[in-house]
């Protein structure tokens, strides 16, 4: 399992996850548990949905900013 989530992606995932959980509490719905997925994956630094699309938001060491 390779890391494929960058630092900005982690922050966005955690924020969105907390918002979804908060909406679940507000509307008293079990669908708020879906918010746990982006939070858990952000701590694992891995997103399985990125694999088929070959997406990697993690910056590799020694890579210049914005130049690939």
VENWO-V667338 format. One record per backbone hydrogen bond with DSSP energy under -1.0 kcal/mol. NH is the residue of the N-H (numbers start at 1). CO is the residue of the C=O. If there is no record, write none. Layout:
BEGIN
nh=NH co=CO
nh=NH co=CO
END
This chain:
BEGIN
nh=4 co=45
nh=10 co=6
nh=11 co=7
nh=12 co=8
nh=13 co=9
nh=14 co=10
nh=15 co=11
nh=16 co=12
nh=17 co=13
nh=18 co=14
nh=19 co=15
nh=20 co=16
nh=21 co=17
nh=22 co=18
nh=23 co=19
nh=24 co=20
nh=25 co=21
nh=26 co=22
nh=27 co=23
nh=29 co=24
nh=32 co=29
nh=33 co=30
nh=34 co=31
nh=35 co=32
nh=36 co=33
nh=37 co=34
nh=40 co=36
nh=41 co=37
nh=42 co=38
nh=43 co=39
nh=44 co=40
nh=46 co=41
nh=50 co=47
nh=54 co=51
nh=55 co=50
nh=57 co=4
nh=63 co=60
nh=67 co=64
END
